Amino acid sequence: MKPLLLSILTGLACSVSSLHAVEPEQLEVPLEPLSAEVELGVIATTGNTESSALKGKAVIKQDFREWKNKYQLDALYKRNTYEGKDEATAQRVFLSAQSDYKLSPENSSVFVFGSYTDDRFSGYEYQNTIAVGYSKRLFANQDSFLDYNIGPGYSFNRTDEGALDDTVIVHLQVEYEYNFSPEVKFTQTLGSDVALESNKNTISKSESAITSKLRDNLSMKASYNMTHNSEALDLKAKTDTTTSITMIYSF
């Protein structure tokens, strides 16, 4: 995890340095406000089998005159109790940070991306990715937009047995949003870190979601998430899915 943290901190330091280097007259240009979303869902069942699940997510966005940044935390924890046996069945934490330098007002930019995944039931101790590349908004209208990111990168992972697994990748990310009304929207995200070497792991993730606004800052979200590892370890399933209903607070 240390190399990833150093990479992210270095990128953030460059962003901060560039902001301090702006000329005084440029500082008078108003900046976009900070925006954030906190998402939380809890599921519990009782009876012959008792289970509980906690899903949380936080997204922070910054949009400056020349830079935009996005930070994300995604966590999932599940626990089952059956015939007196209590055990965790899922424990996953995902962290990511992306910083984009804007090339033009037409929503094109170059980016630096880093992510860290700790999934206790995947056979990996950790899975890290760093990438650089190009991002652009393909189209946008009053109801919808489609963004994509693409660029080369590097994946470095450690298995539970301590073996290191690294490879060159192509980082791909697509995000689509469609607004049925001011209160209801559909979002679809697809991402993949495609390994360029044979017999190396390609990680792909997707989320399909419907979000309905309940009041100004509070929404309800129904989502279907999928994570796929092309090279699963220790006879683990290649695909994990989660269906959830969560509450979102925006500010």
Contacts in CASP RR format, 6 or more apart in sequence:
PFRMAT RR
TARGET T0000
AUTHOR 0000-0000-0000
METHOD contacts of the structure
MODEL  1
MKPLLLSILTGLACSVSSLHAVEPEQLEVPLEPLSAEVELGVIATTGNTE
SSALKGKAVIKQDFREWKNKYQLDALYKRNTYEGKDEATAQRVFLSAQSD
YKLSPENSSVFVFGSYTDDRFSGYEYQNTIAVGYSKRLFANQDSFLDYNI
GPGYSFNRTDEGALDDTVIVHLQVEYEYNFSPEVKFTQTLGSDVALESNK
NTISKSESAITSKLRDNLSMKASYNMTHNSEALDLKAKTDTTTSITMIYS
F
1 116 0 8 1.000
1 126 0 8 1.000
1 128 0 8 1.000
3 128 0 8 1.000
3 156 0 8 1.000
4 114 0 8 1.000
4 115 0 8 1.000
4 116 0 8 1.000
4 128 0 8 1.000
4 130 0 8 1.000
5 116 0 8 1.000
7 112 0 8 1.000
7 114 0 8 1.000
7 130 0 8 1.000
8 97 0 8 1.000
8 114 0 8 1.000
11 99 0 8 1.000
11 112 0 8 1.000
12 69 0 8 1.000
12 97 0 8 1.000
12 99 0 8 1.000
14 99 0 8 1.000
15 67 0 8 1.000
15 69 0 8 1.000
15 99 0 8 1.000
18 66 0 8 1.000
18 67 0 8 1.000
19 64 0 8 1.000
19 67 0 8 1.000
22 65 0 8 1.000
26 65 0 8 1.000
29 65 0 8 1.000
31 63 0 8 1.000
31 64 0 8 1.000
31 65 0 8 1.000
32 62 0 8 1.000
32 63 0 8 1.000
32 64 0 8 1.000
34 60 0 8 1.000
34 61 0 8 1.000
34 62 0 8 1.000
35 60 0 8 1.000
35 61 0 8 1.000
35 63 0 8 1.000
35 250 0 8 1.000
35 251 0 8 1.000
36 58 0 8 1.000
36 59 0 8 1.000
36 60 0 8 1.000
36 61 0 8 1.000
36 250 0 8 1.000
36 251 0 8 1.000
37 57 0 8 1.000
37 58 0 8 1.000
37 59 0 8 1.000
37 248 0 8 1.000
37 249 0 8 1.000
37 250 0 8 1.000
38 57 0 8 1.000
38 58 0 8 1.000
38 248 0 8 1.000
38 249 0 8 1.000
39 55 0 8 1.000
39 56 0 8 1.000
39 57 0 8 1.000
39 58 0 8 1.000
39 59 0 8 1.000
39 221 0 8 1.000
39 246 0 8 1.000
39 247 0 8 1.000
39 248 0 8 1.000
39 249 0 8 1.000
40 54 0 8 1.000
40 55 0 8 1.000
40 56 0 8 1.000
40 57 0 8 1.000
40 246 0 8 1.000
40 247 0 8 1.000
41 54 0 8 1.000
41 55 0 8 1.000
41 56 0 8 1.000
41 244 0 8 1.000
41 245 0 8 1.000
41 246 0 8 1.000
41 247 0 8 1.000
42 52 0 8 1.000
42 53 0 8 1.000
42 54 0 8 1.000
42 55 0 8 1.000
43 51 0 8 1.000
43 52 0 8 1.000
43 53 0 8 1.000
43 244 0 8 1.000
44 50 0 8 1.000
44 51 0 8 1.000
44 52 0 8 1.000
44 53 0 8 1.000
45 51 0 8 1.000
45 52 0 8 1.000
48 82 0 8 1.000
49 80 0 8 1.000
49 81 0 8 1.000
49 82 0 8 1.000
50 80 0 8 1.000
50 81 0 8 1.000
50 82 0 8 1.000
51 78 0 8 1.000
51 79 0 8 1.000
51 80 0 8 1.000
51 81 0 8 1.000
51 89 0 8 1.000
52 78 0 8 1.000
52 79 0 8 1.000
53 76 0 8 1.000
53 77 0 8 1.000
53 78 0 8 1.000
53 79 0 8 1.000
53 90 0 8 1.000
53 244 0 8 1.000
54 75 0 8 1.000
54 76 0 8 1.000
54 77 0 8 1.000
54 78 0 8 1.000
55 75 0 8 1.000
55 76 0 8 1.000
55 77 0 8 1.000
55 242 0 8 1.000
55 244 0 8 1.000
55 246 0 8 1.000
56 73 0 8 1.000
56 74 0 8 1.000
56 75 0 8 1.000
56 76 0 8 1.000
56 246 0 8 1.000
57 72 0 8 1.000
57 73 0 8 1.000
57 74 0 8 1.000
57 75 0 8 1.000
57 246 0 8 1.000
58 72 0 8 1.000
58 73 0 8 1.000
59 70 0 8 1.000
59 71 0 8 1.000
59 72 0 8 1.000
60 70 0 8 1.000
60 71 0 8 1.000
60 72 0 8 1.000
61 68 0 8 1.000
61 69 0 8 1.000
61 70 0 8 1.000
61 71 0 8 1.000
62 68 0 8 1.000
62 69 0 8 1.000
62 70 0 8 1.000
65 102 0 8 1.000
66 101 0 8 1.000
66 102 0 8 1.000
67 99 0 8 1.000
67 100 0 8 1.000
67 101 0 8 1.000
67 102 0 8 1.000
68 99 0 8 1.000
68 100 0 8 1.000
68 102 0 8 1.000
68 109 0 8 1.000
69 97 0 8 1.000
69 98 0 8 1.000
69 99 0 8 1.000
69 100 0 8 1.000
70 96 0 8 1.000
70 97 0 8 1.000
70 98 0 8 1.000
71 96 0 8 1.000
71 97 0 8 1.000
72 94 0 8 1.000
72 95 0 8 1.000
72 96 0 8 1.000
72 97 0 8 1.000
73 93 0 8 1.000
73 94 0 8 1.000
73 95 0 8 1.000
74 92 0 8 1.000
74 93 0 8 1.000
74 94 0 8 1.000
74 95 0 8 1.000
75 92 0 8 1.000
75 93 0 8 1.000
75 94 0 8 1.000
76 90 0 8 1.000
76 91 0 8 1.000
76 92 0 8 1.000
76 242 0 8 1.000
77 88 0 8 1.000
77 90 0 8 1.000
77 91 0 8 1.000
77 92 0 8 1.000
78 88 0 8 1.000
78 89 0 8 1.000
78 90 0 8 1.000
78 91 0 8 1.000
79 86 0 8 1.000
79 87 0 8 1.000
79 88 0 8 1.000
79 89 0 8 1.000
80 86 0 8 1.000
80 87 0 8 1.000
80 89 0 8 1.000
81 87 0 8 1.000
88 120 0 8 1.000
89 121 0 8 1.000
90 121 0 8 1.000
90 240 0 8 1.000
91 119 0 8 1.000
91 120 0 8 1.000
91 121 0 8 1.000
92 117 0 8 1.000
92 118 0 8 1.000
92 119 0 8 1.000
92 120 0 8 1.000
92 121 0 8 1.000
92 122 0 8 1.000
93 117 0 8 1.000
93 118 0 8 1.000
93 119 0 8 1.000
94 115 0 8 1.000
94 116 0 8 1.000
94 117 0 8 1.000
94 118 0 8 1.000
95 115 0 8 1.000
95 116 0 8 1.000
95 117 0 8 1.000
96 113 0 8 1.000
96 114 0 8 1.000
96 115 0 8 1.000
96 116 0 8 1.000
97 113 0 8 1.000
97 114 0 8 1.000
97 115 0 8 1.000
98 111 0 8 1.000
98 112 0 8 1.000
98 113 0 8 1.000
98 114 0 8 1.000
98 149 0 8 1.000
99 111 0 8 1.000
99 112 0 8 1.000
100 109 0 8 1.000
100 110 0 8 1.000
100 111 0 8 1.000
100 135 0 8 1.000
101 109 0 8 1.000
101 110 0 8 1.000
101 111 0 8 1.000
102 108 0 8 1.000
102 109 0 8 1.000
103 109 0 8 1.000
103 110 0 8 1.000
106 136 0 8 1.000
106 137 0 8 1.000
107 136 0 8 1.000
107 137 0 8 1.000
107 140 0 8 1.000
107 147 0 8 1.000
108 134 0 8 1.000
108 135 0 8 1.000
108 136 0 8 1.000
108 137 0 8 1.000
109 134 0 8 1.000
109 135 0 8 1.000
109 136 0 8 1.000
110 132 0 8 1.000
110 133 0 8 1.000
110 134 0 8 1.000
110 135 0 8 1.000
111 132 0 8 1.000
111 133 0 8 1.000
111 134 0 8 1.000
111 135 0 8 1.000
111 149 0 8 1.000
112 130 0 8 1.000
112 131 0 8 1.000
112 132 0 8 1.000
113 129 0 8 1.000
113 130 0 8 1.000
113 131 0 8 1.000
113 132 0 8 1.000
113 149 0 8 1.000
113 171 0 8 1.000
114 128 0 8 1.000
114 129 0 8 1.000
114 130 0 8 1.000
114 131 0 8 1.000
115 128 0 8 1.000
115 129 0 8 1.000
116 126 0 8 1.000
116 127 0 8 1.000
116 128 0 8 1.000
117 124 0 8 1.000
117 126 0 8 1.000
117 127 0 8 1.000
117 128 0 8 1.000
117 203 0 8 1.000
118 125 0 8 1.000
118 126 0 8 1.000
119 127 0 8 1.000
121 236 0 8 1.000
122 229 0 8 1.000
122 232 0 8 1.000
122 233 0 8 1.000
122 236 0 8 1.000
123 159 0 8 1.000
123 160 0 8 1.000
123 233 0 8 1.000
123 234 0 8 1.000
123 236 0 8 1.000
124 157 0 8 1.000
124 158 0 8 1.000
124 159 0 8 1.000
124 160 0 8 1.000
124 233 0 8 1.000
125 158 0 8 1.000
125 159 0 8 1.000
125 160 0 8 1.000
125 162 0 8 1.000
126 157 0 8 1.000
126 158 0 8 1.000
127 155 0 8 1.000
127 157 0 8 1.000
127 203 0 8 1.000
128 155 0 8 1.000
128 156 0 8 1.000
128 157 0 8 1.000
129 153 0 8 1.000
129 154 0 8 1.000
129 155 0 8 1.000
129 169 0 8 1.000
129 171 0 8 1.000
129 193 0 8 1.000
129 203 0 8 1.000
130 153 0 8 1.000
130 154 0 8 1.000
131 151 0 8 1.000
131 152 0 8 1.000
131 153 0 8 1.000
131 154 0 8 1.000
131 169 0 8 1.000
131 171 0 8 1.000
131 193 0 8 1.000
132 151 0 8 1.000
132 152 0 8 1.000
132 153 0 8 1.000
133 149 0 8 1.000
133 150 0 8 1.000
133 151 0 8 1.000
133 152 0 8 1.000
133 171 0 8 1.000
134 149 0 8 1.000
134 150 0 8 1.000
134 151 0 8 1.000
135 147 0 8 1.000
135 148 0 8 1.000
135 149 0 8 1.000
135 150 0 8 1.000
135 173 0 8 1.000
136 147 0 8 1.000
136 148 0 8 1.000
137 145 0 8 1.000
137 146 0 8 1.000
137 147 0 8 1.000
138 146 0 8 1.000
138 147 0 8 1.000
138 148 0 8 1.000
139 145 0 8 1.000
139 146 0 8 1.000
140 146 0 8 1.000
143 178 0 8 1.000
143 179 0 8 1.000
144 176 0 8 1.000
144 177 0 8 1.000
144 178 0 8 1.000
144 179 0 8 1.000
145 176 0 8 1.000
145 177 0 8 1.000
146 174 0 8 1.000
146 175 0 8 1.000
146 176 0 8 1.000
147 174 0 8 1.000
147 175 0 8 1.000
147 176 0 8 1.000
148 172 0 8 1.000
148 173 0 8 1.000
148 174 0 8 1.000
148 175 0 8 1.000
149 171 0 8 1.000
149 172 0 8 1.000
149 173 0 8 1.000
149 174 0 8 1.000
150 170 0 8 1.000
150 171 0 8 1.000
150 172 0 8 1.000
150 173 0 8 1.000
151 170 0 8 1.000
151 171 0 8 1.000
151 172 0 8 1.000
152 168 0 8 1.000
152 169 0 8 1.000
152 170 0 8 1.000
152 171 0 8 1.000
153 168 0 8 1.000
153 169 0 8 1.000
153 170 0 8 1.000
153 171 0 8 1.000
153 193 0 8 1.000
154 166 0 8 1.000
154 167 0 8 1.000
154 168 0 8 1.000
154 169 0 8 1.000
155 166 0 8 1.000
155 167 0 8 1.000
155 168 0 8 1.000
155 169 0 8 1.000
155 193 0 8 1.000
155 195 0 8 1.000
155 200 0 8 1.000
155 201 0 8 1.000
155 203 0 8 1.000
156 164 0 8 1.000
156 165 0 8 1.000
156 166 0 8 1.000
157 164 0 8 1.000
157 165 0 8 1.000
157 166 0 8 1.000
157 201 0 8 1.000
158 164 0 8 1.000
158 165 0 8 1.000
159 165 0 8 1.000
159 233 0 8 1.000
160 233 0 8 1.000
160 234 0 8 1.000
165 200 0 8 1.000
165 201 0 8 1.000
167 195 0 8 1.000
167 196 0 8 1.000
167 197 0 8 1.000
167 200 0 8 1.000
167 201 0 8 1.000
168 195 0 8 1.000
168 196 0 8 1.000
168 197 0 8 1.000
169 193 0 8 1.000
169 194 0 8 1.000
169 195 0 8 1.000
169 196 0 8 1.000
169 202 0 8 1.000
170 193 0 8 1.000
170 194 0 8 1.000
170 196 0 8 1.000
171 192 0 8 1.000
171 193 0 8 1.000
171 194 0 8 1.000
172 190 0 8 1.000
172 191 0 8 1.000
172 192 0 8 1.000
172 193 0 8 1.000
172 194 0 8 1.000
173 189 0 8 1.000
173 190 0 8 1.000
173 191 0 8 1.000
174 188 0 8 1.000
174 189 0 8 1.000
174 190 0 8 1.000
174 191 0 8 1.000
175 187 0 8 1.000
175 188 0 8 1.000
175 189 0 8 1.000
176 187 0 8 1.000
176 188 0 8 1.000
176 189 0 8 1.000
177 185 0 8 1.000
177 186 0 8 1.000
177 187 0 8 1.000
177 188 0 8 1.000
178 185 0 8 1.000
178 186 0 8 1.000
178 187 0 8 1.000
179 185 0 8 1.000
180 186 0 8 1.000
182 213 0 8 1.000
183 212 0 8 1.000
183 213 0 8 1.000
184 210 0 8 1.000
184 211 0 8 1.000
184 212 0 8 1.000
184 213 0 8 1.000
185 210 0 8 1.000
185 211 0 8 1.000
186 208 0 8 1.000
186 209 0 8 1.000
186 210 0 8 1.000
186 211 0 8 1.000
187 207 0 8 1.000
187 208 0 8 1.000
187 209 0 8 1.000
187 211 0 8 1.000
188 206 0 8 1.000
188 207 0 8 1.000
188 208 0 8 1.000
188 209 0 8 1.000
189 205 0 8 1.000
189 206 0 8 1.000
189 207 0 8 1.000
190 204 0 8 1.000
190 205 0 8 1.000
190 206 0 8 1.000
191 204 0 8 1.000
191 205 0 8 1.000
191 206 0 8 1.000
192 202 0 8 1.000
192 203 0 8 1.000
192 204 0 8 1.000
192 205 0 8 1.000
193 202 0 8 1.000
193 203 0 8 1.000
193 204 0 8 1.000
194 202 0 8 1.000
195 201 0 8 1.000
195 202 0 8 1.000
195 230 0 8 1.000
199 231 0 8 1.000
200 231 0 8 1.000
201 229 0 8 1.000
201 230 0 8 1.000
201 231 0 8 1.000
202 229 0 8 1.000
202 230 0 8 1.000
202 231 0 8 1.000
203 227 0 8 1.000
203 228 0 8 1.000
203 229 0 8 1.000
203 230 0 8 1.000
204 227 0 8 1.000
204 228 0 8 1.000
204 230 0 8 1.000
205 225 0 8 1.000
205 226 0 8 1.000
205 227 0 8 1.000
205 228 0 8 1.000
206 225 0 8 1.000
206 226 0 8 1.000
207 223 0 8 1.000
207 224 0 8 1.000
207 225 0 8 1.000
207 226 0 8 1.000
208 223 0 8 1.000
208 224 0 8 1.000
209 221 0 8 1.000
209 222 0 8 1.000
209 223 0 8 1.000
209 224 0 8 1.000
210 221 0 8 1.000
210 222 0 8 1.000
210 223 0 8 1.000
211 219 0 8 1.000
211 220 0 8 1.000
211 221 0 8 1.000
211 248 0 8 1.000
212 219 0 8 1.000
212 220 0 8 1.000
212 221 0 8 1.000
213 219 0 8 1.000
214 220 0 8 1.000
217 249 0 8 1.000
217 250 0 8 1.000
217 251 0 8 1.000
218 247 0 8 1.000
218 248 0 8 1.000
218 249 0 8 1.000
218 250 0 8 1.000
219 247 0 8 1.000
219 248 0 8 1.000
219 250 0 8 1.000
220 245 0 8 1.000
220 246 0 8 1.000
220 247 0 8 1.000
220 248 0 8 1.000
221 245 0 8 1.000
221 246 0 8 1.000
221 247 0 8 1.000
221 248 0 8 1.000
222 244 0 8 1.000
222 245 0 8 1.000
223 243 0 8 1.000
223 244 0 8 1.000
223 245 0 8 1.000
223 246 0 8 1.000
224 241 0 8 1.000
224 242 0 8 1.000
224 243 0 8 1.000
225 241 0 8 1.000
225 242 0 8 1.000
225 243 0 8 1.000
225 244 0 8 1.000
226 239 0 8 1.000
226 240 0 8 1.000
226 241 0 8 1.000
226 242 0 8 1.000
227 239 0 8 1.000
227 240 0 8 1.000
227 241 0 8 1.000
228 238 0 8 1.000
228 239 0 8 1.000
228 240 0 8 1.000
229 236 0 8 1.000
229 238 0 8 1.000
230 238 0 8 1.000
232 238 0 8 1.000
END
